[in-house]
Amino acid sequence: MNFLKDLDYSVVQQCMHCGLCLPTCPTYEATRRETSSPRGRIALMRAVADGKIDATPAFAGEMYFCLGCLACETACPAGVDYTHLFEMARAEAERVGTLATPKRTWIRKILFQWLFMSRRRLRFAGRLLWFYQKLGLQTLIRKSGLLRLVPKQLHELESLTPTIANHFTPFGHQPETRNPEPETCRRRVGILAGCVQDLAFPDVNRDTIYVLEQNGCQVVVPVQQQCCGSLHAHNGEWETAKILARKNLDAFDVDTLDAIIANAAGCGSHMRHYDRLLADDPNYAERARIWSKKVRDISEYLVEIGFRKPSDGKSGPDSLRSKIRLTYHEACHLVHGQKISKQPRIILGSLPRYEMVELPEATWCCGSAGIYNITQPEMAAQLQERKIRHIISIGASLVATANPGCIIQIVSGLRCQGLQVRVAHPVTLLAEAYRPE
């Protein structure tokens, strides 16, 4: 299969070459190279689809230099489906093997075909990292200066290591139905626990469950669910992404759920495309279509059902507190991939303890972009520095954002600057407002 040649050609033809995407593209803004713009990359993809050029190392390198932030989709007047083009281009590069080396092939097999194919293996790896951190080894190595002796890329990678939580998402050993009185609930929803979210931010999953229960939902956390597959689809592992999609469709009883809730922007954006991913699968196509219609980001769903606003606390101790300066960074795959922008702001605006301040370039990528900060550390660092500079400029004490990768990237940037600024998911802040009530 040739992923670009076999693609519906009308998708490749959508681009009008108008250039309205250029000012929104971080890599074009940094390099001013046409080939590093959405328009230029689509021209390369079309040339490969037409058989005019091969998927050379230069072609593949440009596809992987792209952040996949999808800001170009928001700017595009022609509605170009850049998500699909970008995924097919990377899949074609991997099919041809133009970037293959023994080391790269081995790393990809370990990550994409072994580790991220099993939640059990992911949790085992997470527990090993937890021991490394809890025993103080991470702190010791960071303070010892030993990291200066390792290659720069490994040093930068270590700085992005998230803190692994003491307890993972509460499912597997506990009942799937978390609400003790399901007969009092008006809705029934399922939650995707995620990968990084499960290991490093399980409190976000607990807060999501708590907030949904507070708003009359019976919450189901299916035991057999796996990684959503976004990491695979965005890195050329198209067939592996299909396997994971089928596993999740088997794990969730879609017909009995009012919604499938995602609280990570990248996961939600990918899961909305399960219908396209499995369109040619006679056994899963219809279920995938129903699934995609029911996927909701947590902020989107809360606004959709009319969430209960927390008490303003005017008569309690909160009335004596000065308001905390809060800003919001828009995760790329939430604002551009899912077109969700106002809903998180509605939730944040309902919180009584905070003063909302707009973040300059709130929709500009922070440089996380899945594993981009690992594969393209220099460009990612530039974007990280730019984001931190804007946070400093408005004097925010708290940054809200709805993606674990963004949280890790921003926290890392703030730590490098020695800044004590909290970074949290909007649903966590809503849960914190509910609990004192």
DOMI-29173 format. One record per atom (N, C-alpha, C): residue in one letter; y, z, x. Coordinates in steps of 0.1 Angstrom, whole numbers, plus 2048, in hexadecimal, padded with zeros to 3 digits. Atoms other than C-alpha are relative to their C-alpha. Layout:
REM residues N
aYZX/...
This chain:
REM residues 437
m7F4800808/m800800800/m80C800809/n7F38007FA/n8237F780C/n80A8067F7/f7F87F880A/f8398117FC/f80D7F97FC/l7F4807804/l8597FC7FD/l7FE7F27FA/k80380D805/k84A7DA7F7/k7FA8017F2/d8067FE80D/d8367E77D9/d8098077F6/l7F77FA808/l8547F97CB/l8067F67F6/d7F980980A/d8647EB7AB/d80D7FB807/y7F58067F8/y87D7D37BB/y80E8037FA/s7F37FD806/s8987DB7A2/s80680D805/v7FB7F37FA/v89B7FE7B1/v8077FD80D/v7FA8047F3/v8A27EE7D3/v80D7F87FE/q7F4809803/q8BC7D67C3/q80B8087FA/q7F57F9808/q8D07F17B1/q80D801808/c7F47FD7F8/c8E87F77CE/c8097F4800/m7F680A801/m9087E37CA/m8087FF80D/h7F98007F3/h9147EB7EE/h80F8027FE/c7F27FD803/c9357F87DF/c80680A80A/g7FB7F67F6/g9388147F9/g80580D7FA/l7FB7F3805/l9418307E1/l7F880C804/c8087F57FB/c9258447EF/c80480580E/l7FE7FD7F2/l932843813/l80880D802/p7F97F47FE/p94B860810/p7F880D7FD/t8087F4804/t930877801/t7F480280A/c80C7FF7F7/c91687181D/c80380780D/p7FD7F87F4/p91688C838/p7FD7F980D/t8038077F3/t905876852/t8097F5803/y7F680B7FD/y91C85984D/y80E806804/e7F37FA7FD/e93A87084E/e80080580E/a8017FB7F3/a92E87E86F/a7FF7F480B/t80280A7F6/t92485D880/t8087F37FE/r7F880C803/r93884186E/r7F77F4802/r80980B7FF/r91982B872/r7FB7FB7F2/e80480580D/e911814855/e7F18037FD/t80E7FE802/t8EC81885B/t7FD80F7FC/s8017F2804/s8F183E856/s8068047F3/s7FB7FD80D/s8FF83A834/s7F67FC7F5/p80980380A/p8ED837813/p7FF7F07FE/r7FF80F802/r8F881280F/r7F87FA80C/g8078067F5/g8EC80A832/g7F1803800/r80E7FD800/r8CB81C82E/r7F97F77F5/i80680880B/i8C480980D/i7FF7F2805/a80180E7FB/a8CC7E881F/a7F37FF809/l80C8007F7/l8B17F2839/l7F38007F7/m80C7FF809/m8987FB81D/m7FE7F27FA/r80180E806/r89F7D980C/r7FA7F680A/a8058097F6/a8997C782C/a7F1801803/v80E7FD7FE/v8787D8831/v7F87FB7F3/a80680480C/a86F7D180C/a7FF7F0800/d80080F800/d8787AC811/d7F87FA80C/g8088057F5/g8637AA831/g8087FA80B/k7F88057F6/k8817A2846/k80080880D/i8027F87F5/i87C7BF85D/i7F48097FE/d80B7F7802/d8607D7864/d80580E800/a7FC7F2800/a8617FD860/a7FF80580E/t8007FC7F1/t86A802885/t80480E802/p7FC7F27FD/p871823896/p80F8027FD/a7F17FF804/a89781C891/a8018027F1/f8007FF80E/f89181786C/f7FC80E7FC/a8057F3804/a87C837869/a80980B805/g7F77F67FC/g89484B87E/g80C8017F7/e7F47FF809/e8B1842867/e7FC8067F3/m8047F980D/m89D84C848/m7FE80F802/y8017F17FE/y89686E858/y80D806804/f7F37FA7FD/f8BA872863/f8078037F3/c7FA7FE80D/c8C387083E/c7FC80E7FB/l8037F3805/l8C689382F/l7F88007F3/g80680080D/g8B988980D/g8088097F7/c7F87F7808/c8D689D7FE/c8037FB7F2/l7FE80780D/l8DB8837E2/l80E8007FB/a7F2801804/a9008867E2/a8047F27FC/c7FE80E803/c9008607E2/c7FD7FD7F1/e80480280E/e8EE8617C0/e80B8047F6/t7F57FB808/t90A8757B1/t80C7F7800/a7F58087FF/a92485E7BE/a7FE7F17FB/c80380E803/c91283D7B6/c8037FC7F2/p7FD80580D/p92182A798/p7F57F87FA/a80A809804/a902814796/a7F38087FD/g80C7F8803/g8E9831792/g7F47FD809/v80B8037F7/v8D58287B1/v7F780C801/d80A7F57FF/d8B583D7B2/d7FC80280F/y8027FF7F2/y8B98467D6/y7F480A804/t80B7F67FE/t8A08637D3/t7F37F8802/h80D8087FF/h88384A7CD/h8007F780C/l7FF8087F5/l88F8327E7/l7FE80780D/f8007F77F4/f89384D801/f7F1805803/e80E7FB7FF/e87085B7FA/e7F67F4804/m80880C7FD/m8608387FB/m8027FB80E/a7FD8057F3/a87182F81B/a7F980980B/r8077F77F6/r86484E82D/r7F17FF7FF/a80F802802/a84184881E/a7FC7F4807/e80380C7F9/e84282582C/e80080280F/a8007FD7F2/a84C83284E/a7F4807805/e80C7F97FC/e82F84A84E/e7F37F77FF/r80B808802/r817830841/r7FE7F780D/v8008097F5/v82081985E/v7FD80880D/g8027F87F4/g81F836877/g80A7FD80B/t7F78047F6/t83D82A889/t80680B809/l7FB7F47F8/l84884D894/l7F4809805/a80C7F77FD/a82485A89A/a7FF80280F/t8057FC7F3/t81C86D8B9/t7F680A7FE/p80A7F6802/p7FF8848BF/p80580E7FB/k7FA7F3803/k8158A38BD/k8068007F2/r7FA80180D/r82889789E/r7F57FF7F5/t80B80180A/t80888D88C/t7F980D7FE/w8077F3801/w7F88AF894/w8088097F8/i7F77F7807/i8168C2887/i8017FD7F1/r80080480E/r8188AE867/r7F38037F9/k80D7FC806/k7F38B3860/k7FF80F7FD/i8007F2802/i7F68D8865/i8098057F5/l7F67FB80A/l8158DC84F/l7FD7FA7F2/f80080780D/f8118C2834/f7F27FF7FA/q80E802806/q7EB8BE830/q7F780D801/w8077F37FF/w7E08E2838/w80880C7FB/l7F97F3804/l7F98FE836/l8077FF7F2/f7F980080C/f80E8F2819/f7F87FA7F4/m80980480B/m7F08E7805/m7F980C7F9/s8077F4806/s7E590B7FE/s80980C800/r7F87F4801/r7F99287F2/r7FA80C808/r8077F67F9/r7DE93F801/r8037FF80F/r7FD8027F2/r7E3930824/r80F803803/l7F27FD7FE/l809932820/l80380F800/r7FE7F1800/r807957817/r7FA80680C/f8067FB7F4/f7F095D835/f80A7FF80C/a7F78027F6/a80994D84C/a80D8097FF/g7F57F8803/g82596083B/g7FE80F804/r8047F27FD/r813981840/r800802810/l8007FF7F1/l80F97A866/l80E801805/l7F28007FD/l834973868/l80680D7FC/w7FB7F3805/w83B993854/w7FC80B80B/f8047F67F6/f8279A886E/f8097FE80D/y7F88037F4/y83A99788B/y80E8067FE/q7F37FB803/q85B9A187A/q80080F7FF/k8007F2802/k8519C486F/k7FD80880C/l8037F97F3/l8439CE891/l80B80080A/g7F48017F8/g8659C689F/g7FF7F680B/l80280A7F5/l8589A98B5/l80B7F67FF/q7F580A801/q8729918A7/q80D805806/t7F37FA7FB/t88F9A98AE/t7FF80180F/l8027FE7F1/l8819B08D1/l8027F3807/i7FF80D7F9/i87E98B8DA/i80E7FB7FF/r7F3805801/r8A09838CD/r80A807809/k7F77F87F7/k8B199F8E1/k7FC7FF80E/s8048017F2/s89D999900/s8057F4808/g7FB80C7F9/g8AC977907/g7F57F6803/l80B8097FD/l889967909/l8027F27F9/l7FF80C807/l89394D8F0/l8087F5807/r7F88097F8/r8AB93E909/r7F77F780A/l8098067F7/l88C93491D/l7F87F57F9/v80880A807/v87C91F902/v8097F47FD/p7F880C803/p8868FC8F8/p80B8037F5/k7F57FE809/k8A78FA8E4/k7FC7FF7F1/q80480280D/q8968ED8C5/q7F880C7FA/l8077F4804/l87E90B8C4/l80980C7FE/h7F67F5802/h89B9238C9/h8077FF7F3/e7F980280C/e8AE9138AC/e7F78037F4/l8097FE80B/l88F914896/l7FD80F7FE/e8037F1802/e88993989D/e80C8077F9/s7F47FA807/s8AD941891/s7FF7FE7F1/l80180380F/l8A493286F/l7F48077F9/t80B7F9806/t88594886A/t8048097F5/p7FD7F680B/p888959848/p7F980D802/t8067F3800/t88197D844/t7F58007F5/i80B80080A/i85F980833/i80080D7F8/a7FF7F5809/a85E997815/a7F4809801/n80B7F6800/n8489B6813/n7F57FC7F6/h80980480B/h8389A97F2/h8047F37FB/f7FE80E805/f8349867E6/f8018007F1/t7FE80180E/t8399797C3/t7F48077F8/p80B7F9807/p82598F7AA/p7F87F77F7/f80A807808/f80997879F/f7F3800808/g80D8007F9/g7E59747A7/g7F880C7FD/h8077F3802/h7DB9997A6/h8058077F3/q7FA7FA80C/q7F09A0787/q7FF7F67F4/p80180980C/p7EF992763/p80A7F5801/e7F780C800/e7FE96F760/e80C8027F7/t7F57FD809/t81297A742/t80780D803/r7F97F47FB/r82C99274F/r8078087F5/n7F97F980B/n83D99B72E/n7F68097F9/p80A7F7807/p82B9BA71F/p7FF7FE7F1/e80080180E/e8349B16FC/e8037F17FC/p7FD80E802/p83098B6F8/p8037FD7F2/e7FD80380E/e83298D6D2/e80F8017FD/t7F17FF803/t8579966D5/t8087F5807/c7F980B7F9/c85F9776EA/c8017F47F7/r7FD80C807/r86E9586DC/r7FC7F4807/r80380C7F8/r8659416F8/r7F580480B/r80B7FE7F6/r84893D711/r8037F680C/v7FD8097F5/v85092F734/v7F780380C/g8077FE7F3/g83E92A755/g8097FF80C/i7F78007F4/i84D930777/i7F87FB80C/l8068057F3/l84691D798/l80580A80A/a7FD7F57F6/a8459387B3/a8067FA80D/g7FB8067F4/g84C91F7CF/g7F980480D/c8067FD7F3/c8439217F4/c80980A808/v7F77F77F9/v86092F808/v80580B7F7/q7FC7F680A/q86C9407E8/q7F680B7FF/d80A7F6802/d84B9527E5/d7FF80980C/l8017F87F4/l84A95E809/l80C807804/a7F47FA7FB/a86E965811/a8098067F5/f7F77FC80A/f87F9697F0/f7F88037F3/p8077FD80C/p8659777D7/p8098087F6/d7F77F9809/d88198D7C9/d8077F77F7/v7FA80A808/v89196E7BC/v7F77FC7F4/n80A80280A/n8719677A9/n7FF80C7F6/r8007F4809/r87098B79C/r80C8007F7/d7F4800808/d894988791/d8007F67F6/t80180A80A/t88D968780/t7F78047F4/i8097FB80B/i87097876C/i80880A7F8/y7F97F5807/y886996764/y80B7FA7F7/v7F5806808/v8A4981758/v7FA7F97F4/l80680780B/l88E96B743/l7FA8097F5/e8057F6809/e87D989733/e80C8077F8/q7F57FA806/q89F99872C/q8067F67F5/n7FB80A809/n8A7978719/n7F57FB7F7/g80A80380B/g888978702/g7F67F6804/c80A80A7FC/c870963717/c7F3808805/q80D7FC7FB/q84B96971D/q7FE7F880D/v8018077F3/v846960742/v7F2800805/v80E8037FB/v826951750/v8027FB80F/v8008047F2/v82094F776/v7F27FB804/p80E8057FE/p80193977A/p7FB80380E/v8077FC7F3/v7E9945795/v7FD7F4809/q80580B7F8/q7DD9237A0/q80A7F6804/q7F68097FC/q7FE9137A6/q8017FF80F/q7FE8037F2/q8069047C8/q80E7FC803/c7F38067FC/c8248F67DB/c8037F47F7/c7FC80A809/c8378DE7C5/c7FE7F2805/g80280D7FA/g8338C27DE/g80D7F9804/s7F38067FC/s8588BB7E4/s8017FE80F/l8008017F1/l8548C180A/l7F87F4804/h80880B7FD/h8398A780A/h8067F27FC/a7FA80C805/a84A88D7F5/a80C7FB808/h7F48037F8/h86A88F809/h7FD7FD80E/n8048037F2/n85788B82A/n7F57F5801/g80980C7FF/g84286C822/g7F28037FD/e80E7FD804/e82387E816/e7FE7FE7F1/w7FF80380F/w82386D7F4/w7F28037F9/e80D7FE807/e7FD86F7ED/e7FD80F800/t8027F2800/t7FC8947F7/t8098077F6/a7F87FB80A/a81989B7E0/a7FA7FE7F2/k80780280C/k80588C7C4/k7F580A7FE/i80A7F6801/i7E88A47CB/i80580D7FB/l7FA7F3803/l7FF8C27C9/l8057FF7F1/a7FB80180E/a80E8B57A8/a7F58027F7/r80B7FF808/r7EC8B2799/r7FB80F7FF/k8047F17FF/k7E38D67A4/k8098087F7/n7F77F8808/n8028E3793/n7FF7FD7F1/l80280380E/l7FC8D0773/l7F48067FB/d80D7F9804/d7D98DF772/d80380F7FF/a7FD7F2800/a7E8902779/a8088047F4/f7F77FC80B/f80390275E/f7FA7F97F3/d80480580E/d7F88FE739/d80D7FB7FA/v7F3806803/v8168E7733/v8028007F1/d7FE80180F/d8108E370D/d80480D7FA/t7FD7F3806/t814909707/t80D805805/l7F47FB7FA/l83490C71B/l80D7F97FA/d7F3806805/d85890770E/d8077FA80C/a7F98067F4/a864901732/a7F880580C/i8067FD7F3/i858901756/i80C803809/i7F47FB7FA/i87291576A/i7FF7FF80F/a7FF8017F1/a87C90D78E/a80D808804/n7F47F97FB/n8949247A1/n8047FB80E/a7FC8067F3/a89590F7C1/a8047F17FD/a7FA80D804/a8AA8EF7BF/a7F77F5804/g80980B7FC/g8938DA7D4/g7F37FE7F8/c80C800808/c8748E37C1/c8037FA7F2/g7FC80580D/g8858DD79F/g8037F1800/s7FD80E7FF/s8928BB7AA/s7F47F8801/h80D8087FE/h8708AF7B5/h7F78017F4/m8097FE80C/m85D8BD797/m8047F87F4/r7FB80980A/r8738A9780/r7FB7F2801/h80580D7FE/h86488A78F/h7F07FF801/y80F800801/y83F89378A/y7FC7F47F7/d80480B808/d83F87876F/d8007F3808/r80080C7F8/r84885D788/r7F580180B/l80A7FF7F5/l83186B7A3/l7F27FD7FB/l80D801805/l81386A78C/l7FF7F57F5/a7FF80A80B/a81D84C776/a7F47F77FF/d80C809800/d7FE838781/d7F38077FF/d80C7F8800/d7E685477D/d7FC8027F1/p8047FF80E/p7D385075B/p7FD80E7FB/n8047F2804/n7C887475B/n80B80A7FF/y7F57F67FF/y7E9884762/y80E7FB7FC/a7F3806803/a80586C758/a8078067F4/e7FA7FB80C/e80A879735/e80480F802/r7FD7F27FE/r80989E740/r80C801809/a7F58007F7/a82189675C/a80D7FD7F9/r7F4804807/r839886744/r80580C7F8/i7FD7F4808/i8388A672E/i80680A80A/w7FC7F67F6/w83C8BC74D/w80F7FD804/s7F38037FC/s85B8A9759/s80B8037F6/k7F67FD80A/k86C8AD738/k80280F7FE/k7FF7F2802/k8668D2738/k80580880C/v7FB7F97F4/v8728DA75C/v80E8047FE/r7F37FB801/r8918EF75C/r80380980C/d7FB7F67F7/d8A5900777/d80380D7F8/i7FE7F4807/i8A992576F/i80E8017FA/s7F27FF805/s8CF92376B/s8017F67F4/e80080A80B/e8CB904755/e7FA8067F3/y8077FB80B/y8B291573F/y80780C7F9/l7F97F5805/l8C593573B/l80D7FC7F8/v7F4805807/v8E5922730/v7FB7F97F3/e80680880B/e8CF90C719/e7FC80A7F5/i8047F780B/i8C192A706/i80B80B7FC/g7F57F7804/g8E293D705/g7FD80E806/f8047F37FA/f8DB95971E/f80A80B7FD/r7F87F4803/r8E897C718/r80980380C/k7F67FD7F5/k90898372C/k7FF80F803/p8017F17FD/p9069A573E/p80D8077FC/s7F57F8804/s91C9C1734/s80B80080B/d7F68007F6/d93E9C2744/d80280E807/g8007F37F9/g9399E774D/g80E807800/k7F27FB7FF/k95E9F0745/k80080F7FE/s8007F2802/s955A1373A/s7F880880A/g8097FA7F6/g93DA1A757/g80680080E/p7FA7FF7F3/p941A1E77C/p8047F3806/d7FC80E7FC/d9439F8781/d80F7FD7FE/s7F2802803/s9669FA772/s80980480B/l7F77FB7F6/l973A0C790/l7FF7F880D/r8028097F4/r9669F27A9/r8097F4800/s7F880D7FF/s97B9D67B7/s7F67F5800/k80A80B802/k96B9B47B0/k7FD7FA80E/i8058067F4/i9569A47CB/i8047F1800/r7FC80E7FF/r9629827D7/r7F37F7802/l80D808801/l9469697CE/l8037F1800/t7FF80F801/t9429447D5/t7F37FA7FE/y80D806803/y92892B7CD/y7FE7F3808/h80480C7F8/h9179117E4/h7F67F87F7/e808808809/e9088F57CF/e7F47F9808/a80B8067F9/a8E58ED7DC/a7FF7F17FC/c80080F802/c8E18C77E0/c7F77FC7F5/h80A80580A/h8C28C37CB/h8028067F2/l7FC7FB80D/l8D18D87AF/l80C7F77FB/v7F4807805/v8F38C77AC/v7FE7F0801/h80280F7FF/h8E98A37B8/h7F37FC7FA/g80D803805/g8C48A37B1/g7FD8027F1/q8037FC80E/q8C48B478F/q80D8007F8/k7F3801808/k8E98B0785/k80380D7F9/i7FE7F3805/i8EC8D5780/i80B807808/s7F57FA7F8/s90E8E478A/s80780B7F8/k7F87F6808/k91F8F676D/k7F880C7FC/q8087F5805/q90190B762/q80080C80A/p8007F57F7/p8FF921782/p80E807800/r7F27FB800/r925925780/r8028087F3/i7FF7F980D/i92293075B/i7FA80E802/i8077F37FE/i90994B766/i809809809/l7F87F87F6/l91F956784/l80D8057F9/g7F37FD807/g93E95676E/g7FE80C7F6/s8027F580A/s92D96F756/s7FE80D806/l8037F47F9/l928989771/l80D808801/p7F37F9800/p9429A576D/p80580580D/r7FC7F97F3/r9439B2791/r8067F680A/y7FC80A7F6/y94D9917A1/y80C7F87FD/e7F580A801/e96B97B7A7/e7FC7F3806/m80580D7FC/m9619577A9/m80B7F8808/v7F78077F8/v9729437C5/v7F97F3803/e80780D7FD/e96B91D7C9/e7FF7FE80F/l8038037F2/l95B9137EA/l8047F2803/p7FD80E7FD/p96B8F57FA/p7F37F8804/e80C8087FE/e9518D97FC/e7F48067FC/a80B7F8805/a93A8ED7E7/a7F37F77FE/t80B809802/t9248CE7E1/t7FB7F980D/w8048067F3/w9228C4806/w7F4808806/c80C7FA7FB/c9008CA816/c80280A80B/c7FE7F57F5/c8FC8EA82B/c7F77FC80C/g8088047F4/g8E38D8842/g7F18047FF/s80E7FC801/s8C38E8836/s7F77F47FC/a80680D804/a8B68CA822/a7F1800803/g80E8007FE/g8918D4821/g7FD80580E/i8037FD7F3/i8868D4845/i8097F980A/y7F68087F8/y8A48C0852/y80580980B/n7FB7F87F6/n8B18DE865/n7F680380C/i80B8007F5/i8908DD879/i7FF7F3807/t80280D7FA/t88D8B887E/t80D7FA806/q7F38057FB/q8B28B0883/q80A80C802/p7F87F37FE/p8C18D1891/p80E7FE803/e7F28027FC/e8E18C289F/e8087FD7F4/m7F880380C/m8ED8B287F/m80080B7F6/a8017F4809/a8E18D086B/a80A80B804/a7F77F67FA/a8F58E7882/a80E7FD7FD/q7F3804804/q9148D387C/q8048037F2/l7FE7FE80E/l9118D5857/l80080F7FD/q8007F2801/q9088FA859/q80E806804/e7F37FB7FB/e92890186D/e80B7FD7F7/r7F6804809/r93D8EE855/r7FF8097F3/k8017F780C/k92F902837/k80580E803/i7FC7F37FC/i934923849/i810801801/r7F18017FF/r958919851/r8078017F3/h7FA7FF80D/h96091482D/h7FE80E7F9/i8027F3805/i950935823/i80A80A806/i7F67F77FA/i96694783C/i80E7FD7FB/s7F2803804/s985935830/s8048067F3/i7FD7FA80D/i98394480D/i7FE80F800/g8037F1800/g979967818/g7F68057F7/a80B7FC809/a95A968803/a7F880B806/s8097F57FC/s945988804/s7F27FD7FC/l80D803806/l9289787F1/l8007F17FD/v80280F803/v91B9547F0/v7F37FF7F7/a80C803809/a90494A7D3/a7FC7F2802/t80680E800/t8ED92C7D6/t7F28017FB/a80D800807/a8CD9217C5/a7F57F9807/n80B8077F9/n8B69157E0/n7FD80980C/p8047F87F5/p8A29297FA/p8047FA80D/g7FC8067F4/g8A9910815/g80F802803/c7F27FE7FE/c8CE912810/c80380F803/i7FE7F27FD/i8CC938810/i7FD80380F/i8047FE7F2/i8BA938832/i80A7FA809/q7F78077F7/q8D291E841/q80E807800/i7F37FA801/i8F2930835/i7FF80E807/v8017F37FA/v8E595383F/v7FF7FE810/s8018027F1/s8DC945862/s80E7FD806/g7F28047FB/g8FF936866/g80980C800/l7F77F4800/l91095785B/l7FC80A80B/r8057F77F6/r8FA96B872/r8057FC80E/c7FB8057F3/c904955890/c80F803802/q7F27FD800/q92895C887/q80380F800/g7FE7F1801/g922982884/g8068047F4/l7F97FD80D/l92D982860/l7F78077F7/q8087F980A/q92199A846/q8037FB7F2/v7FE80680E/v921984827/v7F37FE7FA/r80D800807/r90698780E/r7FE7F27FA/v80380D807/v8F4967801/v7F48037F6/a8097FC80B/a8E196A7E0/a7FE7F57F6/h80280980B/h8D29557C4/h8078057F4/p7F97FC80C/p8E69557A4/p7F88087F6/v8097F9809/v8C8962790/v7FE80E805/t8017F37FB/t8C69807A7/t80D8087FC/l7F37FA804/l8EB9887A0/l8008047F1/l8017FD80E/l8E498677B/l7F780B7FD/a8097F5801/a8C699C77E/a80680E804/e7F97F47FB/e8DB9B6791/e80A8057F6/a7F77FC80A/a8F49B5775/a7F98067F4/y8087FB80C/y8D99BB75A/y7FB80E803/r8087F47FE/r8C79D876B/r80780D7FD/p7FA7F3803/p8E19F3769/p8028037F1/e7FE7FE80F/e8E49ED743/e7F48087FB/
